[in-house]
């Protein structure tokens, strides 16, 4: 049985590390929306490697359910208090961990 920590460590290793302006690392967490954390190409390569590593069938993973993702502009909070409304679902490490235990993509 695949543990959450193993899948989280996998994505932390495969995705580029995000940092603050002062170069403080921001590691990906279980419920971090991956679309806001890394570029779509990086996520695509990580998903391919995830599929091979954990032997998960991701053929029914439709990226159209998760993209396009609106990335919040850095200075947005200075101009408005309204939250950014996403029209797509977040893609998280938790979803990949649950799918790894099942052996196939469970969502969509």
C-alpha distances in whole Angstrom, upper triangle without the diagonal:
4,6,10,12,10,11,14,15,15,18,20,20,21,23,27,27,29,32,35,39,39,36,34,30,28,24,22,20,17,20,23,24,23,27,29,27,27,29,28,29,26,24,24,24,20,19,20,18,15,15,16,13,10,12,13,16,18,21,22,21,25,26,29,27,27,30,33,32,35,34,36,40,40,43,42,42,46,47,45,43,42,38,37,36,33,33,30,26,25,22,19,16,15,15,13,10,10,11,8,6,9,10,13,16,16,19,23
4,7,9,7,8,11,12,12,14,16,17,17,19,23,23,26,28,31,35,35,32,30,26,24,21,18,17,14,17,19,21,20,23,25,23,24,26,25,25,23,20,21,20,17,16,17,16,12,13,14,11,8,11,11,15,16,20,20,19,23,24,27,25,24,27,30,29,31,31,33,36,36,40,39,39,42,44,42,40,39,35,34,33,30,31,27,24,22,19,16,13,12,13,10,7,9,10,6,6,9,10,13,14,15,18,21
4,5,5,7,9,10,11,13,15,16,17,19,22,22,24,26,29,33,33,30,27,24,22,18,16,14,12,15,17,19,19,23,24,22,23,25,25,26,23,20,22,21,18,17,19,17,14,15,17,14,11,14,14,18,18,22,22,21,24,24,28,26,24,27,30,28,30,30,31,34,34,38,37,37,40,42,40,38,37,34,33,32,29,30,27,23,21,18,15,12,10,12,11,7,9,11,9,8,12,13,15,16,16,18,22
4,5,5,6,9,10,11,12,14,15,16,19,19,21,23,26,29,30,27,24,21,19,15,13,11,8,11,14,16,16,19,20,19,20,23,22,23,21,18,20,20,16,16,18,17,13,15,17,14,12,15,15,18,18,22,22,20,22,22,25,23,21,24,27,25,27,26,28,31,31,34,33,33,36,38,36,34,34,30,29,29,26,27,24,20,18,15,12,8,7,10,9,5,8,11,9,9,13,14,16,15,15,17,20
4,6,5,6,8,10,10,12,14,15,18,17,19,21,24,28,27,25,22,19,17,13,12,10,9,13,14,17,16,20,21,18,19,23,23,24,20,18,21,20,16,17,19,17,14,17,18,15,13,17,17,20,20,24,24,22,25,24,27,25,23,26,28,26,28,27,28,31,30,34,33,33,36,38,37,35,34,31,30,30,28,29,26,23,20,17,13,10,10,13,11,9,12,14,12,12,16,17,18,18,19,20,23
4,5,5,6,9,10,11,12,14,17,17,20,22,25,29,29,26,24,20,18,15,13,12,11,15,16,18,17,20,22,19,19,22,22,22,19,17,19,18,14,15,16,14,11,14,14,11,10,14,14,18,18,22,23,21,24,23,27,25,23,26,28,26,29,28,29,32,32,35,35,35,38,40,39,37,37,33,32,32,29,30,27,24,20,17,14,11,11,13,11,8,12,13,10,11,15,15,17,17,18,20,23
4,5,5,6,9,10,10,12,15,16,18,21,24,27,28,25,23,19,17,14,11,11,9,12,13,15,13,17,19,16,16,19,19,19,16,14,16,15,11,11,14,12,8,11,13,10,9,12,12,15,15,19,19,17,20,20,23,22,20,22,24,23,25,25,27,29,29,33,33,33,36,38,36,35,34,30,29,28,25,26,23,20,17,14,11,7,8,10,7,6,9,10,8,10,13,13,14,14,15,17,20
4,5,5,6,9,10,11,13,13,15,18,20,24,24,22,19,16,14,10,8,7,7,10,11,13,12,16,16,14,15,18,18,19,15,14,16,16,12,13,15,14,11,14,16,13,12,16,15,18,17,21,22,19,21,20,23,22,19,22,24,22,24,22,24,27,26,30,30,29,33,35,33,32,31,28,26,27,24,25,22,19,16,13,10,6,8,11,9,8,11,13,11,13,16,16,17,16,17,18,21
4,6,5,6,9,10,13,12,15,17,21,24,24,21,19,15,14,10,9,10,10,14,14,16,14,18,18,15,16,18,19,19,16,15,17,16,12,14,16,13,11,15,16,13,13,16,17,20,19,23,24,21,24,23,26,25,22,24,26,24,26,24,26,28,28,31,31,31,34,36,36,34,34,30,29,30,27,29,25,23,19,16,13,10,12,14,12,11,15,16,14,15,19,18,20,19,20,21,24
4,5,5,6,9,12,13,15,18,22,25,25,22,21,17,16,12,11,11,11,15,14,16,13,17,18,15,14,17,17,17,13,12,14,12,9,10,12,9,8,11,12,9,10,14,14,17,16,20,21,19,21,20,24,23,21,22,24,23,25,24,26,28,28,32,32,32,35,37,36,35,35,31,29,29,27,28,24,22,19,15,13,10,12,14,11,10,14,14,12,14,17,16,17,17,19,20,22
4,5,5,6,9,10,12,16,19,22,23,20,19,15,13,10,8,9,10,12,11,12,10,13,14,11,11,13,14,14,10,9,12,11,7,9,12,10,8,12,13,11,12,15,15,17,16,19,20,17,19,18,21,20,17,19,21,19,21,20,22,24,24,28,28,29,32,34,33,32,31,27,26,26,23,24,21,19,15,12,10,7,11,12,10,10,14,14,13,16,18,17,17,16,18,18,20
4,6,6,8,7,10,13,16,20,20,17,15,11,10,7,6,8,10,13,11,13,11,14,14,11,11,14,15,16,12,11,14,13,10,13,15,13,12,16,17,14,15,19,18,21,20,23,24,21,23,21,24,23,20,21,23,21,22,20,22,24,23,27,27,28,31,33,32,31,31,27,26,27,24,26,23,21,17,15,12,10,13,15,13,13,17,17,16,19,21,21,21,20,22,21,24
4,6,8,8,12,15,18,21,21,18,17,13,13,10,10,12,14,16,15,16,14,16,17,13,13,15,16,15,12,12,14,12,9,12,14,11,11,15,15,13,15,18,18,21,20,23,24,22,24,22,25,25,22,23,24,23,25,23,25,26,26,29,30,31,33,35,35,34,34,31,29,30,27,29,26,24,20,17,15,13,16,17,15,15,19,19,17,20,22,21,22,21,23,23,26
4,7,9,12,15,19,22,23,19,19,15,14,12,11,13,14,17,15,15,12,14,15,12,10,12,13,12,8,9,11,8,6,9,11,9,9,13,13,12,14,16,17,19,17,20,22,19,21,19,22,22,19,20,22,20,23,21,23,25,25,29,29,30,33,35,34,34,33,30,28,28,25,27,23,22,19,15,14,12,16,16,14,15,18,18,16,19,21,20,20,19,22,22,23
4,6,9,12,16,19,20,17,16,13,12,10,9,12,13,15,12,13,9,11,12,9,7,9,11,10,6,7,10,9,7,10,12,11,11,15,16,15,16,19,18,20,18,21,22,19,20,17,20,21,17,18,19,17,19,17,20,21,21,25,26,26,29,31,31,30,30,27,24,25,22,24,21,20,16,14,13,11,15,16,14,16,19,19,18,21,23,22,21,20,22,21,23
4,6,10,13,16,17,13,14,11,10,9,10,13,16,17,14,14,11,13,12,9,7,9,12,11,8,10,13,11,10,14,16,14,15,18,19,18,20,23,22,24,22,24,25,22,23,20,23,23,19,19,20,18,19,17,19,20,19,23,24,25,28,29,30,30,29,26,24,26,23,25,23,22,18,16,15,14,18,19,18,19,22,22,21,25,27,25,25,23,25,24,26
4,6,10,13,14,10,10,7,7,6,8,12,15,16,13,14,12,14,12,9,8,11,14,14,11,12,16,15,13,16,19,17,17,21,22,20,22,25,24,26,24,27,28,24,25,22,25,25,21,21,22,19,20,17,18,19,18,22,23,23,26,28,28,28,28,25,24,25,23,26,23,22,19,17,16,15,18,20,19,20,23,24,23,26,28,27,27,25,27,26,27
4,7,10,11,9,9,6,5,7,8,12,15,15,12,13,11,12,10,7,8,11,14,15,12,13,17,17,15,18,21,20,20,23,25,23,24,27,26,28,26,28,29,25,25,22,24,24,20,20,20,17,17,14,15,16,14,18,19,20,22,24,25,24,25,22,21,23,21,24,22,21,18,17,16,15,19,20,20,21,24,25,25,27,29,29,28,26,27,26,27
4,7,8,5,5,4,5,8,11,14,17,18,14,16,15,16,13,10,11,14,18,19,16,17,21,21,19,22,24,24,23,27,28,27,28,31,30,32,29,32,32,28,29,26,27,27,23,23,23,20,19,16,16,16,13,17,19,19,21,23,24,24,25,23,21,24,23,26,25,24,20,20,19,19,22,24,23,24,27,28,28,30,33,32,32,30,31,29,30
4,5,5,5,7,7,11,13,16,19,19,16,17,17,17,14,12,14,16,20,21,19,20,24,24,22,25,28,27,27,30,32,30,31,34,33,35,32,35,35,31,31,28,29,28,25,24,24,21,19,16,15,14,11,14,16,16,17,20,21,21,23,21,20,23,23,26,25,25,22,22,21,21,24,26,26,27,30,31,31,33,35,35,35,32,33,31,32
4,5,7,10,11,14,17,19,23,22,19,20,19,20,16,15,16,18,22,23,21,22,26,26,25,28,30,30,30,33,35,33,34,37,36,38,35,37,37,34,33,30,31,31,27,26,25,22,21,17,16,14,11,13,16,16,17,20,21,22,24,22,22,25,25,28,27,27,24,25,24,24,27,29,29,30,33,34,34,37,39,39,38,35,36,34,35
4,6,9,11,15,18,20,24,24,21,22,22,22,19,17,18,21,24,25,23,25,28,28,27,29,32,31,31,34,36,34,35,38,37,39,37,39,40,36,36,33,34,34,30,29,29,25,24,20,19,18,14,16,19,19,19,23,24,25,26,25,25,28,28,31,30,30,27,27,26,26,28,31,30,31,34,35,35,37,40,40,39,37,38,36,37
4,6,9,12,15,18,22,22,19,21,20,20,18,15,16,18,22,23,20,22,25,25,23,26,29,27,28,31,32,30,32,35,34,36,34,37,37,33,34,30,32,32,28,28,27,24,24,20,19,18,16,18,21,21,22,25,26,26,28,26,25,28,27,31,29,29,25,25,24,23,26,28,28,29,32,33,32,35,37,37,37,35,36,34,35
4,7,10,13,15,19,20,17,19,19,20,17,15,16,19,23,24,21,22,25,25,23,26,28,27,27,30,31,29,30,34,33,35,33,36,36,33,33,30,32,31,28,28,28,24,24,20,19,19,16,19,21,21,22,25,26,26,27,25,25,27,27,30,29,28,24,24,22,21,24,27,26,26,30,31,30,33,35,35,35,33,34,33,34
4,6,10,12,16,17,14,16,16,18,15,12,14,17,20,21,18,18,22,22,19,22,25,23,23,27,28,26,27,30,29,32,30,33,33,29,30,27,29,29,25,25,25,23,22,19,19,19,17,20,22,21,23,26,27,26,27,25,24,26,25,28,26,25,22,21,19,18,21,23,23,23,26,27,27,29,32,31,32,30,31,30,31
4,7,9,13,13,11,13,13,15,12,9,12,15,18,19,16,17,20,20,18,20,23,22,21,25,26,24,25,28,27,29,27,30,30,27,27,24,27,26,22,22,23,20,19,16,16,17,16,19,20,19,22,25,25,24,24,22,21,23,22,25,23,22,18,17,15,15,17,20,20,20,23,25,24,26,29,29,29,27,28,26,28
4,6,10,11,9,12,11,14,12,9,11,15,17,18,15,15,18,18,15,18,21,19,18,22,23,21,21,25,24,26,24,28,28,24,25,23,25,24,21,22,23,20,20,18,18,20,19,22,23,22,25,27,27,26,26,23,22,24,22,25,23,21,17,16,13,12,15,17,17,17,20,21,21,23,26,26,26,24,25,24,26
4,7,8,6,9,8,11,10,7,10,13,15,16,13,12,16,16,13,15,18,17,15,19,21,19,19,22,21,23,21,24,24,21,22,20,22,21,17,19,20,17,18,16,17,19,19,22,22,22,25,27,27,25,25,22,20,22,20,22,19,17,13,12,9,8,11,14,13,14,17,18,18,20,22,23,22,20,21,20,22
4,6,5,9,9,13,12,10,13,16,17,19,16,14,18,18,15,16,20,19,16,19,22,20,19,22,21,23,21,24,24,21,22,20,23,21,18,20,21,18,19,18,18,21,21,24,24,23,26,28,27,25,25,21,21,21,19,22,19,17,13,12,8,7,9,12,12,12,15,17,17,18,21,21,21,19,20,19,21
4,6,9,10,13,13,12,14,17,18,20,17,15,18,19,15,15,19,18,15,18,20,18,17,20,18,20,19,22,22,19,20,19,21,19,17,19,21,18,20,19,20,23,23,26,25,25,28,30,28,27,26,22,21,21,19,21,18,15,12,10,6,5,5,9,9,9,11,13,14,15,17,18,18,17,16,16,18
4,6,9,11,11,11,14,17,17,20,18,15,18,20,17,16,20,20,17,19,22,21,19,22,20,21,19,22,21,18,19,18,20,17,14,17,19,16,17,16,17,21,21,24,23,22,26,27,25,23,22,18,18,18,16,17,15,12,9,8,5,6,6,9,11,11,12,14,16,17,19,20,19,17,16,15,17
4,6,9,8,7,10,14,15,17,15,13,16,18,15,15,19,19,17,20,22,21,20,23,21,22,20,23,22,18,19,17,19,17,13,15,16,13,14,13,14,17,17,21,20,20,23,25,23,21,21,17,16,16,14,17,14,12,8,8,6,7,9,11,12,13,15,16,18,19,21,22,21,18,18,16,18
4,5,6,7,9,12,12,15,14,11,14,16,14,14,18,19,17,19,22,21,21,23,20,21,18,21,19,16,16,13,15,13,10,11,13,10,11,11,12,16,17,20,19,19,23,24,22,21,19,16,14,14,11,13,11,9,5,5,5,8,10,10,12,14,15,16,18,20,21,22,20,17,17,15,15
4,5,5,6,8,9,11,10,7,11,13,11,11,15,15,14,16,19,19,19,21,18,19,16,19,18,14,15,12,14,13,10,11,12,10,12,11,14,16,17,21,20,21,24,25,24,23,22,19,16,16,14,15,12,11,7,6,6,8,11,11,11,14,16,16,17,20,21,21,19,16,17,15,16
4,6,6,7,7,10,10,8,11,13,12,13,16,17,16,18,21,21,21,23,20,21,17,19,18,15,14,11,12,12,8,8,9,6,9,8,11,14,16,19,18,20,23,23,22,22,20,17,14,14,11,13,10,10,7,7,9,11,14,13,14,17,18,18,20,22,23,23,21,18,18,16,16
4,6,8,9,13,12,11,14,16,15,16,19,20,19,21,24,24,24,26,24,24,21,23,22,18,18,14,15,15,11,11,11,7,8,6,8,11,12,16,15,16,19,20,19,19,18,15,12,13,11,14,12,12,9,9,10,13,15,16,16,19,21,21,22,25,26,26,24,21,21,19,19
4,7,9,12,10,9,13,14,13,14,18,18,17,20,22,22,22,24,22,24,21,23,23,19,19,16,18,17,13,13,14,11,12,9,11,13,14,17,17,18,21,23,22,22,21,18,16,17,15,17,15,14,11,10,10,11,14,15,15,17,20,20,21,24,25,25,24,21,22,20,20
4,6,8,6,7,10,11,10,12,15,16,16,18,20,20,21,23,21,22,19,21,22,18,18,14,17,17,13,13,13,11,13,11,13,15,15,19,19,21,24,25,25,25,24,21,18,19,17,18,16,15,13,11,12,12,16,16,16,18,21,20,21,24,25,24,23,20,22,20,21
4,5,5,6,9,10,11,12,15,16,16,18,21,21,22,24,22,22,19,21,21,17,17,13,15,16,13,11,11,11,12,11,14,15,16,20,20,22,25,25,25,26,25,22,19,20,17,18,16,16,14,13,14,15,19,18,17,20,23,22,22,26,27,25,24,21,23,21,21
4,5,5,6,9,10,10,12,14,15,16,19,20,20,22,20,19,16,17,17,14,13,10,12,13,10,9,10,10,12,12,16,17,19,23,22,24,27,27,27,27,26,23,20,19,16,17,14,14,13,11,13,15,18,17,16,19,21,20,21,24,24,23,21,18,20,18,18
4,5,5,6,9,10,11,13,14,15,17,18,20,21,19,19,16,17,18,15,15,12,14,16,14,12,13,14,16,15,19,20,22,25,25,27,30,30,30,31,30,27,23,23,20,20,18,18,16,14,16,16,20,19,17,20,23,21,21,25,25,23,22,19,22,20,20
4,5,5,6,9,10,11,12,14,16,16,18,19,18,19,16,18,19,16,16,13,16,18,15,14,15,15,17,16,19,20,21,25,25,27,30,31,31,31,30,26,24,24,21,22,19,18,16,13,14,14,18,17,15,18,21,20,19,23,24,22,21,19,21,20,21
4,6,5,6,9,10,10,12,14,15,16,17,16,16,13,15,16,13,13,11,14,14,12,12,13,13,16,15,18,20,22,25,25,27,30,30,30,30,28,25,22,22,19,19,16,15,13,10,11,11,14,14,12,15,17,16,16,20,21,19,18,15,18,17,17
4,5,5,6,9,10,11,13,14,15,16,14,14,11,13,14,11,12,9,13,14,12,12,14,14,18,18,21,23,25,28,28,30,33,33,33,33,31,28,24,24,20,20,17,16,15,12,13,13,17,15,13,16,18,16,16,20,20,18,17,15,17,16,17
4,5,5,6,9,10,11,12,14,15,14,15,13,14,16,14,15,13,17,18,16,16,18,18,21,20,23,25,26,30,30,32,35,35,35,35,34,30,27,27,24,24,21,20,18,15,15,14,18,17,14,17,19,17,17,20,21,19,18,16,19,19,20
4,5,5,6,9,10,10,12,13,13,14,12,15,16,13,15,14,17,18,15,16,18,18,21,20,23,25,26,30,30,31,34,35,34,34,33,29,27,26,23,23,20,19,16,13,13,11,15,14,11,13,16,15,14,17,19,17,16,15,18,17,19
4,5,5,6,9,10,10,11,10,11,8,11,12,10,12,11,15,15,14,15,17,17,21,20,24,26,27,31,30,32,35,36,35,34,33,29,26,26,22,22,18,17,15,11,12,11,13,12,9,12,14,12,12,15,16,14,12,11,14,14,16
4,5,5,7,9,10,10,10,10,8,10,13,11,13,13,17,18,16,17,20,20,23,23,27,29,30,34,34,35,38,39,38,38,36,33,30,29,25,25,21,20,18,15,15,14,17,15,12,15,17,14,13,17,17,14,13,13,16,17,18
4,5,5,6,8,10,10,12,11,13,16,14,17,16,20,20,19,20,22,22,25,25,28,30,31,35,35,36,39,40,39,39,37,34,31,31,27,27,24,22,20,16,16,14,17,16,12,14,16,14,12,16,17,14,14,14,18,19,20
4,5,5,6,8,8,10,9,13,15,13,16,15,19,19,18,19,22,22,25,24,27,30,30,34,34,35,38,39,38,37,36,32,30,29,26,26,22,20,18,14,13,11,13,12,9,10,13,11,9,12,14,11,11,11,15,16,18
4,6,6,5,5,6,7,10,12,11,14,15,19,19,18,20,22,23,26,26,29,32,33,37,36,37,41,41,40,40,38,34,32,30,27,26,23,21,19,15,15,13,15,13,10,11,13,10,9,12,12,9,9,10,13,15,17
4,6,5,7,9,10,12,15,15,18,18,22,22,21,23,26,26,29,29,32,35,35,39,39,40,43,44,43,43,41,37,35,34,30,30,26,24,23,19,18,16,18,16,13,14,16,13,11,14,14,11,12,13,17,18,21
4,6,8,11,12,15,18,17,20,20,24,24,22,24,27,27,30,29,32,34,35,39,39,39,43,44,43,42,41,37,35,34,31,31,27,25,23,19,18,15,16,16,12,12,15,13,10,13,14,11,13,14,17,19,22
4,6,9,11,14,16,15,19,19,23,22,22,24,27,26,30,29,32,35,35,39,39,39,43,44,43,41,40,36,34,33,30,30,26,23,21,18,16,13,14,13,10,10,11,9,6,9,10,8,10,12,14,17,20
4,7,9,12,14,14,18,19,23,22,22,24,27,27,31,31,34,37,38,41,41,42,45,46,45,43,42,38,36,34,31,30,27,24,23,19,18,16,17,15,12,12,13,10,8,10,10,7,8,11,14,17,19
4,6,9,11,11,15,16,19,19,19,21,24,24,28,29,31,34,36,39,38,39,43,43,42,41,39,35,33,31,28,27,23,21,20,16,16,14,14,12,9,10,11,7,6,9,8,5,5,7,10,13,15
4,6,8,9,12,14,18,17,18,20,23,24,28,29,32,35,36,40,39,40,43,44,42,41,39,35,33,31,27,26,22,20,20,16,17,16,16,13,11,13,13,9,9,11,10,6,5,6,10,12,14
4,5,5,9,11,14,14,14,16,19,20,24,25,28,31,33,36,35,36,40,40,39,38,35,32,29,27,24,22,19,17,17,13,14,14,15,12,10,13,13,9,10,13,11,9,6,5,9,10,11
4,6,8,11,13,14,15,17,20,21,25,26,30,33,35,38,37,38,42,41,40,39,37,33,30,28,25,23,19,18,19,16,17,17,18,15,13,16,16,12,14,16,14,12,9,8,11,12,12
4,6,9,11,11,13,15,18,20,23,25,28,31,34,37,35,37,40,40,38,37,35,31,28,26,22,20,17,16,17,14,16,17,17,14,13,16,15,12,14,16,14,12,9,7,9,9,8
4,6,9,9,10,12,15,16,20,22,25,28,30,33,32,33,36,36,35,34,31,28,25,23,19,18,14,13,13,11,13,14,15,11,11,14,14,11,13,16,14,13,9,6,9,8,7
4,5,6,8,9,12,14,18,20,23,26,29,32,30,32,35,34,33,32,30,26,23,21,17,15,12,11,13,11,14,16,17,13,14,17,17,14,17,19,18,17,13,10,11,9,7
4,5,5,6,9,11,14,16,20,23,25,28,27,28,32,31,30,30,27,24,21,19,15,13,10,10,11,9,13,15,16,14,14,17,18,15,18,21,20,19,15,12,14,11,9
4,5,5,7,10,13,16,19,22,25,28,26,28,31,30,29,28,26,23,19,17,13,11,8,10,12,11,15,18,19,16,17,20,20,18,21,24,22,22,18,15,16,13,10
4,6,9,10,13,16,19,22,25,27,25,27,30,29,27,27,24,21,18,15,12,9,6,6,9,9,13,16,16,13,15,18,18,16,19,22,20,20,17,13,13,10,7
4,7,7,10,13,16,19,21,24,22,24,27,27,25,25,22,19,16,14,10,9,5,5,6,6,10,13,15,12,14,17,17,16,19,21,21,21,18,14,14,11,9
3,5,9,11,14,17,20,23,21,23,26,25,24,24,22,19,15,13,10,9,6,8,9,9,13,16,18,16,17,20,21,20,22,25,24,24,21,17,18,15,13
4,7,9,13,15,18,21,19,21,24,23,22,23,20,17,14,12,9,8,7,10,11,12,15,18,20,18,19,23,23,22,25,28,27,27,24,20,21,17,15
4,6,9,12,15,18,16,18,21,21,19,20,17,14,11,10,7,8,7,9,9,10,13,16,18,17,18,22,22,22,24,27,27,27,24,20,21,17,16
4,6,9,12,14,12,15,18,17,16,16,14,12,8,8,6,8,9,11,11,13,16,19,21,20,21,24,25,25,27,30,30,30,28,24,24,21,19
4,6,9,12,11,13,16,16,15,16,14,12,9,10,9,12,12,13,12,14,15,18,21,20,22,24,26,26,28,30,31,31,29,25,25,22,21
4,6,9,7,9,12,12,12,12,12,9,7,10,10,13,14,15,14,16,17,20,22,23,24,26,28,28,30,32,33,33,31,28,28,25,24
4,6,5,8,10,10,11,13,13,12,10,13,14,17,17,19,18,20,21,23,26,26,27,30,31,32,33,36,37,37,35,31,31,28,28
4,6,7,9,10,12,13,14,13,12,16,16,20,20,21,19,21,22,24,26,27,28,30,32,33,34,36,38,38,36,33,33,30,30
4,6,6,7,9,11,13,13,13,16,18,21,22,24,22,24,25,27,29,30,32,33,35,36,37,40,41,41,39,36,36,33,33
4,5,5,6,8,9,10,9,13,15,18,20,21,20,23,24,27,28,29,31,33,34,35,36,39,40,40,38,35,34,31,30
4,6,6,6,8,9,10,14,16,20,21,22,21,23,24,27,28,29,31,32,34,35,37,39,40,41,39,35,35,32,31
4,6,8,11,12,13,17,19,23,25,26,25,27,28,30,32,33,34,36,38,39,40,42,43,44,42,39,39,36,35
4,7,9,11,12,16,18,22,24,25,25,28,29,31,33,33,35,37,38,39,41,43,44,45,43,39,39,36,35
4,6,8,10,13,16,19,22,23,23,26,27,30,31,31,34,36,36,38,40,42,42,43,41,37,37,33,32
4,6,9,12,15,19,21,22,21,25,25,28,29,30,32,34,34,36,38,40,40,42,40,36,35,32,31
4,7,9,12,15,18,19,19,23,24,27,27,28,31,32,33,34,36,38,38,40,37,34,33,29,28
4,6,9,13,15,16,15,19,20,23,24,24,27,28,29,30,33,34,35,36,34,30,29,26,25
4,6,10,12,13,13,17,18,22,23,23,25,27,28,28,31,33,33,34,32,28,27,24,22
4,7,9,11,12,16,18,21,22,21,24,26,26,27,30,31,31,32,30,26,25,21,20
4,6,8,9,12,15,18,19,18,21,23,23,23,26,28,28,29,26,22,21,18,16
4,7,10,13,16,19,20,18,21,24,23,23,26,28,27,28,25,21,20,17,14
4,7,9,12,16,17,15,17,20,20,19,22,25,24,24,21,18,17,13,11
4,6,9,13,13,11,14,17,16,16,19,21,21,21,19,15,14,10,9
4,6,10,11,10,12,14,15,15,18,20,20,21,18,15,14,11,11
4,7,9,7,9,12,12,12,14,17,17,17,15,12,12,10,10
4,5,5,7,9,10,11,13,15,16,17,15,13,13,11,13
4,5,5,6,9,10,10,13,14,15,14,12,13,12,15
4,5,5,6,9,10,11,13,14,14,12,11,11,14
4,5,5,6,9,10,11,12,11,8,8,7,11
4,6,5,6,9,10,10,9,8,9,9,12
4,5,5,7,9,10,11,10,10,12,15
4,5,5,7,9,9,8,8,10,13
4,5,5,6,5,5,6,8,12
4,5,5,7,8,9,12,15
4,6,8,10,10,13,17
4,6,8,8,11,15
4,7,9,12,15
4,6,9,12
4,6,9
4,7
4
